[in-house]
Amino acid sequence: MVALTLITPHSSSSCLQSKPYPLPFASYSNFVIENSTCFISISPVKFSTRRTRFTILSAATKPAKSPAEEEWKTKREVLLEKKVRSVDVKEALRLQKENSFVILDVRPEAEFKEGHPPGAINVQIYRLIKEWTAWDIARRVAFAFFGIFAGTEENPEFLQIVESKLDKTSKIIVACSSGGTMKPTQNLPEGQQSRSLIAAYLLVLNGYKNVFHLEGGLYQWFKEDLPIEAEE
């Protein structure tokens, strides 16, 4: 069995508790695990009983929170204040054809290439984790704990790439897979966050004036059999 030391923060990030926790995957060497205030570098120690436990090597502080990591409540308030409007897929298609709106597809590049609305522009808001800093390793391990071995991170070049393709007066419909919603429901009184709504939030924060959001996402676009194109 493999045991993982889970770290629980107290009033200060230097005050920690630990306990063994079984892992569903094989032992790793020199990796880290994340919590809300810090992450701990740990490495396995072998015992004659063939059990493995981990010992703390070092600690480091999580990087400062980016705008994309703000609470959804804060993002939603800004989106409503900036009058970001949600449109269904048929309205989006009409706006694209008749009013020169551009569909900004913020899904990963691989998903975009599999199928997207004709004329859509792809700028992924999240990308595969590229770097190997201590913090990046921590996030890789956190993803691996849940069986996800292709973890993603916020794309630091998102706004820069968008600005190279679309100016601040462009009429934009932001789209992702699921779409999310700003509409309150009984189960979701503040709606539901999504990649496209996060992207819309970043755009309006950075001076874009005509930002719309695709309600139902590209899942609904494909479901309603609207035009698509793919890239090899």
C-alpha positions in Angstrom: 0.0 0.0 0.0 1.1 3.6 -0.6 0.3 6.2 2.0 0.2 10.0 1.3 0.6 12.6 4.0 -2.3 15.0 3.8 -1.5 18.5 5.1 -4.1 20.5 7.0 -3.5 24.2 7.4 -4.1 26.0 10.8 -4.0 29.7 11.5 -0.7 30.0 9.9 0.7 28.1 6.9 3.7 27.0 9.0 1.5 25.1 11.5 0.5 21.8 9.9 -0.9 18.4 10.7 -0.5 15.2 8.8 -2.1 11.8 8.5 -1.6 8.8 6.2 -4.0 8.4 3.3 -4.1 5.5 0.7 -3.4 6.4 -2.9 -5.0 4.7 -5.9 -1.8 4.9 -7.9 1.8 3.8 -7.7 4.5 5.5 -5.6 6.2 8.6 -7.0 9.5 10.1 -6.0 10.0 13.7 -4.8 6.6 15.2 -5.4 4.4 17.7 -3.7 0.7 18.0 -2.7 -1.3 21.1 -2.5 -3.7 22.6 0.1 -5.4 26.0 0.4 -2.5 28.0 1.7 0.7 26.2 0.9 2.1 23.0 -0.6 4.6 20.6 0.8 7.4 18.8 -1.0 7.5 15.2 0.1 9.4 12.0 -0.8 8.8 8.3 -0.1 10.6 6.4 2.6 10.7 2.6 2.3 10.1 0.2 5.2 10.8 -3.5 5.6 7.1 -4.1 5.7 7.0 -3.0 2.0 4.9 0.0 3.0 5.7 3.5 1.8 5.1 6.7 3.7 6.2 10.2 2.8 8.3 12.7 4.7 8.1 16.5 4.4 11.1 18.0 2.7 10.1 21.6 2.3 7.2 24.1 2.0 6.4 26.9 -0.4 3.7 29.5 -0.8 1.0 29.4 -3.5 1.4 32.1 -6.2 -0.9 35.1 -5.9 -4.5 34.6 -7.1 -5.1 35.8 -10.7 -8.4 37.5 -11.8 -9.6 34.2 -13.3 -9.4 32.7 -9.9 -11.7 35.2 -8.3 -14.9 33.8 -6.7 -17.7 33.2 -9.2 -20.0 35.6 -7.3 -17.5 38.4 -8.0 -17.2 37.5 -11.6 -21.0 37.2 -12.1 -21.5 40.7 -10.5 -19.0 42.2 -13.0 -20.5 40.4 -16.0 -24.0 41.7 -15.0 -22.7 45.2 -14.4 -21.0 45.2 -17.8 -24.2 44.0 -19.4 -22.7 40.8 -20.9 -25.6 39.2 -22.6 -26.1 35.4 -23.1 -27.4 34.2 -26.4 -28.6 30.8 -27.5 -26.9 28.9 -30.3 -29.3 29.9 -33.1 -29.1 33.6 -32.1 -25.3 33.3 -32.1 -25.3 31.9 -35.6 -27.6 34.7 -36.8 -25.4 37.4 -35.1 -22.3 35.8 -36.7 -23.9 35.8 -40.2 -25.7 39.1 -40.1 -23.9 41.4 -37.6 -20.2 40.4 -38.0 -19.9 38.8 -34.6 -16.9 36.6 -34.0 -17.2 33.4 -32.1 -14.3 33.1 -29.7 -13.8 29.4 -28.9 -11.8 29.1 -25.6 -11.6 25.3 -25.5 -8.3 23.5 -25.8 -6.8 23.5 -29.3 -7.3 19.7 -29.7 -11.1 20.0 -29.1 -11.3 23.0 -31.4 -9.7 21.1 -34.2 -12.2 18.2 -33.8 -15.1 20.5 -34.6 -16.1 24.2 -34.2 -18.5 26.8 -35.8 -17.2 28.0 -39.2 -15.1 31.1 -38.8 -14.6 30.7 -35.1 -11.3 31.8 -33.5 -9.6 29.6 -31.0 -7.7 31.0 -28.0 -7.6 28.5 -25.2 -8.2 29.9 -21.8 -6.6 26.9 -20.1 -3.7 24.8 -21.4 -1.8 21.7 -20.4 0.6 22.4 -17.5 3.9 23.2 -19.2 6.4 24.2 -16.5 8.1 22.1 -13.9 8.4 24.5 -11.0 7.6 23.2 -7.5 4.1 24.7 -7.8 3.5 23.1 -11.2 4.6 19.7 -9.8 2.2 20.2 -6.9 -0.7 20.7 -9.2 0.3 17.7 -11.4 0.2 15.5 -8.3 -3.2 17.0 -7.2 -4.6 16.1 -10.7 -3.0 12.7 -10.6 -4.7 12.0 -7.2 -8.0 12.1 -9.0 -6.7 10.0 -12.0 -6.2 13.1 -14.3 -2.8 12.9 -15.8 -3.2 15.8 -18.3 -3.8 18.6 -15.8 -4.4 22.2 -17.1 -3.4 25.7 -16.0 -4.6 29.1 -16.8 -3.1 30.3 -20.1 -1.0 33.3 -19.2 -1.0 34.5 -22.8 -4.8 34.4 -23.3 -5.4 38.1 -23.4 -2.3 38.8 -25.4 -3.3 36.4 -28.1 -6.9 37.6 -28.1 -5.6 41.2 -28.5 -3.5 40.1 -31.5 -6.7 38.8 -33.2 -9.5 41.0 -32.0 -9.5 44.7 -31.1 -11.4 46.2 -28.2 -14.4 47.2 -30.4 -14.9 43.7 -31.9 -18.3 42.0 -31.4 -17.5 38.8 -29.6 -19.5 35.7 -28.6 -17.4 33.6 -26.1 -18.0 29.9 -26.3 -16.8 26.8 -24.5 -18.1 23.2 -24.2 -20.8 23.5 -21.5 -21.4 27.3 -21.6 -22.4 27.8 -18.0 -25.1 30.4 -17.1 -25.6 33.6 -15.2 -29.3 32.8 -14.7 -30.3 31.8 -11.2 -32.1 28.5 -10.6 -33.4 26.8 -7.5 -30.3 24.6 -7.3 -27.9 27.2 -8.6 -29.0 30.6 -7.2 -26.0 32.3 -8.7 -25.9 30.4 -12.0 -23.0 28.2 -13.0 -19.4 29.2 -13.8 -17.8 28.0 -17.0 -14.6 28.6 -19.1 -16.5 30.9 -21.5 -17.9 33.0 -18.6 -14.4 33.3 -17.1 -13.1 34.4 -20.5 -15.9 36.9 -20.8 -15.0 38.3 -17.4 -11.3 38.7 -18.4 -12.3 40.4 -21.6 -14.6 43.0 -20.0 -12.0 43.7 -17.3 -9.6 44.5 -20.0 -11.7 47.0 -22.0 -13.7 44.8 -24.4 -17.1 46.5 -24.9 -19.1 44.1 -27.0 -18.9 40.7 -25.3 -21.6 38.1 -25.5 -21.7 34.6 -24.0 -22.9 31.4 -25.7 -25.7 29.9 -23.5 -25.6 26.1 -23.7 -22.1 26.1 -25.1 -20.9 24.2 -28.1 -22.4 21.0 -26.8 -25.8 22.6 -27.7 -24.5 23.9 -31.0 -23.5 20.4 -32.0 -26.7 18.9 -30.6 -28.8 21.2 -32.7 -26.8 20.2 -35.8 -25.7 23.7 -36.6 -22.8 24.2 -39.1 -19.4 22.9 -38.0 -16.0 22.5 -39.6 -13.0 20.5 -38.5 -9.2 20.6 -39.0 -7.0 17.6 -39.6 
